[in-house]
Amino acid sequence: MRLRVAAVSALLLLPLIAVPAQAAFRGRNGHIAWAYSTWPTPSGSGSFAVTQVNPATGQTSFEAGCSEVGDCAEWSSISYSPDGRKVLWVTVPDGDAAITVMNSNFSAPVTIDHPDENDTQASFSPNGRRIIFVRTIHGRSEVVTSNVAGGDARVVGGLPSHAMSPKFFPSGRAILFTRHNTIWSARSDGRDARPLIRGGTAPDISPDGRSIAYVGVNSGLIYLANANGTRQRAVSLRGALCRPDTCDGVPAEAVVFSPDGRKLAFAWGSIPDGLDDPTLYTVPVTGGTIKQIGDAYSYNGGNTTALSWQPLH
């Protein structure tokens, strides 16, 4: 999938997001945190879980279901802090979404819960001192930043309606978000919002701020693009995967860069035999042979809601 981007628009974006930018805490590759759900069985029981897995060995060091973190309906996001010492997730118990921040080993959780508000799709700022998320009040959603305790909330004004899944670029000067199956960028204060990639969802930003990884809405494949939306190309995945014409569900569901920028972790919606079970893989960022990391086997399938890869220092 390739889209033509006007040369003038691309040039205007370069000063904003395509400058060399190192993340404040770029590091080595740690654990991958993986949030997923499984569809209910005929008896009506489904499950939702967060798993922390070592990508080198596939060994699970932490796994939590709803019983461990309270009565929850689903997870909408999970994110390590840039220094790798904290992690946040968003649970949605009975439709009342709240952000929980804790240590990277999932100890000492503190939940940020505002009455009459649903806070979802959260991630850390590049310096780890703030978080950015979508806040919904009485059906109206807006992108908000706050400190990690939930205070000093500031609305990111000027964004188009229905802005979703916001993330900071490593420079902290710009944000990435989605809207109606299109990936957008804007300055961190919401100015100069513009579409970058049409037909894309679930984006992530490389540690140097130069590239975007995302899922193609129509193809269900994984793509890379320059930070200004140009040079969109599919990532080659070699190995035993259920392919789009044989999968029971949507193939790619989420993708994230490794902290060293050399790999991608991605969740595939089915195992190779086509059953709807979420499966976690890694692949070199340039494409190539995939490595299976973990599975969420269930009675009749499920889906992945978020991935995050922990930096080590």
C-alpha positions in Angstrom: 0.0 0.0 0.0 1.4 3.4 -1.1 -0.1 6.8 -0.9 1.1 9.9 -2.6 1.9 12.7 -0.2 2.1 16.2 -1.5 5.7 17.3 -1.6 4.9 20.7 0.0 3.1 19.0 2.9 6.0 16.6 3.5 8.5 19.4 3.5 6.4 21.4 6.0 6.5 18.3 8.3 10.2 17.9 8.3 11.0 20.7 10.8 8.4 19.3 13.1 9.0 15.5 13.4 11.7 14.3 11.0 14.7 15.9 12.7 17.2 13.5 14.4 15.7 13.0 17.8 16.9 10.5 20.5 14.5 9.4 23.2 15.5 10.6 26.6 16.0 7.1 27.9 16.8 5.0 24.8 18.1 1.7 26.1 18.5 -2.1 25.6 15.6 -4.4 25.1 13.8 -5.6 28.2 10.5 -7.4 28.6 7.5 -7.1 26.4 4.2 -6.3 28.1 1.2 -7.8 26.2 -2.4 -7.1 27.0 -5.0 -9.3 25.3 -8.5 -10.7 25.7 -10.1 -14.0 24.8 -13.6 -14.4 23.4 -16.3 -15.9 25.8 -16.9 -19.6 25.6 -20.4 -20.9 24.9 -21.0 -20.9 28.7 -20.3 -17.1 28.7 -16.8 -17.0 30.3 -14.1 -14.9 28.7 -10.8 -13.7 30.1 -8.6 -10.6 29.9 -4.9 -10.6 30.9 -1.6 -8.8 30.9 1.5 -10.8 30.4 5.2 -9.7 30.8 7.4 -11.9 28.7 11.2 -12.2 28.1 11.6 -11.9 24.3 14.9 -13.7 24.4 13.5 -16.9 26.0 9.7 -16.6 25.8 9.6 -17.0 29.6 6.7 -15.3 31.3 7.7 -13.4 34.4 4.3 -11.9 35.2 0.7 -12.7 34.3 -2.4 -11.0 35.7 -6.0 -11.6 35.0 -9.0 -9.6 36.3 -8.9 -11.4 39.6 -5.4 -10.0 40.3 -6.2 -6.4 39.5 -9.9 -6.1 40.3 -13.1 -6.5 38.4 -12.3 -5.4 34.9 -14.0 -5.7 31.5 -10.9 -5.2 29.4 -7.5 -3.5 29.0 -7.3 -0.7 26.5 -3.5 0.1 26.7 -0.3 -0.7 28.4 3.0 1.3 28.4 6.4 1.2 30.0 8.0 4.5 31.0 11.0 5.7 29.0 13.4 4.8 31.8 11.8 1.3 32.1 11.1 1.7 35.8 7.3 2.2 35.6 4.5 0.7 33.7 0.9 1.8 33.3 -2.2 0.1 32.1 -5.8 1.1 31.6 -8.6 -1.2 32.8 -12.2 -0.7 31.9 -14.3 -2.2 34.8 -18.0 -1.9 34.0 -17.4 0.9 31.4 -15.5 3.1 33.9 -12.0 3.3 32.5 -9.1 4.2 34.8 -5.3 4.4 34.5 -3.1 2.5 36.9 0.6 3.3 37.3 3.0 0.9 39.1 6.6 -0.3 39.2 7.8 -2.3 36.2 7.5 -5.5 38.1 3.8 -4.7 38.5 4.1 -3.9 42.2 2.8 -0.9 44.2 -0.1 0.0 41.8 -1.7 3.4 42.1 -5.0 3.9 40.2 -5.9 7.3 38.8 -9.7 7.3 38.8 -11.8 10.4 38.2 -15.5 10.1 38.8 -17.7 10.5 35.6 -14.6 10.3 33.4 -13.2 7.5 31.3 -9.4 7.7 30.8 -8.1 5.3 28.1 -5.3 4.8 25.5 -2.6 6.1 27.8 1.2 6.3 27.4 4.1 8.1 28.9 5.8 11.3 27.7 9.5 11.1 26.6 10.8 12.3 30.0 8.4 10.0 31.9 7.0 12.8 34.0 3.6 13.1 32.3 1.2 10.8 30.5 -1.0 11.4 27.5 -4.4 9.8 27.1 -8.0 10.1 25.8 -10.5 11.4 28.3 -14.2 10.9 27.7 -16.9 12.8 29.7 -20.6 12.4 28.9 -19.7 11.0 25.4 -17.3 13.8 24.5 -13.6 12.8 24.1 -10.5 14.9 24.1 -6.7 14.3 24.3 -5.3 15.2 27.7 -1.9 15.2 29.4 -1.4 15.1 33.2 1.4 14.3 35.6 1.8 10.6 36.6 -0.4 11.1 39.6 -3.3 12.4 37.5 -2.9 16.0 38.5 -2.2 19.1 36.4 -4.4 17.9 33.6 -4.2 19.9 30.4 -6.3 19.5 27.3 -4.4 19.3 24.0 -6.5 21.8 22.1 -6.9 22.2 18.4 -7.0 18.5 17.5 -9.8 17.3 15.2 -12.7 15.4 16.8 -12.4 11.7 17.6 -8.6 11.9 18.0 -7.5 8.5 19.4 -4.4 6.6 20.6 -2.1 9.6 21.2 1.7 9.2 21.6 4.5 11.6 21.9 7.4 11.7 19.4 10.7 11.2 21.2 11.6 14.9 20.9 8.5 15.7 22.9 7.6 18.5 20.4 5.0 16.5 18.5 2.4 13.9 19.0 1.0 11.1 16.8 -2.7 10.0 16.9 -5.3 8.2 14.9 -8.6 9.4 13.5 -11.0 7.4 11.3 -8.4 4.9 10.2 -5.9 7.6 9.4 -2.7 8.4 11.3 -2.1 12.1 12.1 0.6 14.2 13.6 0.4 17.6 15.4 2.6 19.8 17.6 2.5 18.8 21.2 0.1 21.8 21.9 -2.3 20.5 19.2 -1.4 23.0 16.5 -0.6 22.1 12.9 -2.6 18.8 13.0 -2.4 17.0 9.6 -3.0 13.5 8.2 0.1 11.4 7.5 -1.0 7.9 6.6 -4.5 7.0 5.4 -5.7 3.4 6.0 -3.4 2.9 9.0 -4.0 2.2 12.7 -2.2 1.1 15.9 1.0 3.3 15.2 4.2 3.3 17.1 7.2 5.6 16.8 10.9 4.4 16.5 13.2 5.4 19.3 15.1 7.9 17.1 11.8 9.5 15.9 12.5 8.8 12.3 10.0 6.0 11.5 6.4 4.9 12.2 5.3 1.3 12.4 1.6 0.6 11.9 -1.1 -1.9 10.9 -2.7 -1.5 7.5 -6.5 -1.3 8.0 -7.5 -3.1 4.8 -4.6 -5.6 4.5 -4.0 -6.4 8.1 -0.3 -6.4 7.5 2.5 -4.4 9.2 4.0 -1.3 7.5 6.8 1.2 8.1 6.8 4.8 6.9 9.0 7.8 7.4 8.0 10.1 10.3 6.4 12.5 7.8 4.3 9.7 6.3 6.3 9.2 3.1 7.9 5.9 1.9 5.2 3.6 3.1 6.2 -0.1 2.7 5.1 -3.5 4.0 7.4 -5.3 6.4 8.4 -8.7 5.1 7.4 -11.5 7.5 9.0 -14.9 6.8 7.8 -17.9 8.7 4.8 -19.9 9.8 2.0 -17.3 9.9 -1.7 -17.6 9.1 -1.9 -15.3 6.0 -4.8 -12.9 5.3 -6.6 -15.2 2.9 -6.5 -18.1 5.5 -6.9 -16.3 8.8 -10.2 -16.5 10.6 -9.7 -13.1 12.1 -7.7 -9.9 11.4 -4.0 -10.8 11.1 -1.9 -8.0 12.6 -3.4 -6.3 15.7 -0.6 -4.3 17.3 3.1 -3.5 16.6 5.8 -1.8 18.7 9.5 -0.9 18.2 12.2 -2.4 20.4 14.0 0.1 22.6 17.2 -0.3 20.5 15.2 0.3 17.3 16.4 -2.9 15.7 13.3 -5.1 16.1 9.5 -5.0 16.0 7.2 -6.9 18.2 3.8 -7.6 16.8 0.7 -9.5 17.7 -0.9 -11.6 15.0 -4.6 -12.4 15.3 -4.4 -16.1 14.6 -1.9 -19.0 15.1 -0.7 -20.6 11.8 -3.6 -23.0 11.6 -6.0 -20.1 11.3 -7.6 -20.3 14.8 -8.4 -16.9 16.3 -5.8 -17.1 19.1 -3.6 -14.0 19.6 0.1 -14.8 19.1 3.2 -12.6 19.8 6.2 -12.5 17.5 9.3 -10.4 16.9 11.0 -9.6 13.6 14.0 -7.4 12.5 12.8 -3.9 11.7 14.1 -4.4 8.2 11.9 -7.5 7.9 12.9 -11.2 7.7 12.4 -14.3 9.8 9.9 -14.1 12.6 10.3 -15.5 16.1 7.3 -16.7 18.1 7.3 -15.4 21.7 4.0 -16.3 23.2 0.4 -17.3 22.7 -3.0 -16.7 24.3 -4.7 -20.0 23.6 -8.4 -20.0 24.2 -11.6 -21.9 23.3 -12.5 -19.7 20.4 -10.1 -16.9 19.9 -9.6 -13.3 21.1 -7.6 -10.2 20.3 -4.6 -8.1 21.4 -5.3 -4.6 22.8 -1.8 -3.3 23.4 2.0 -4.0 23.3 4.9 -2.2 25.0 8.6 -3.0 25.1 10.6 -2.1 28.2 13.9 -0.2 27.9 16.8 -1.4 30.1 19.6 0.7 31.4 
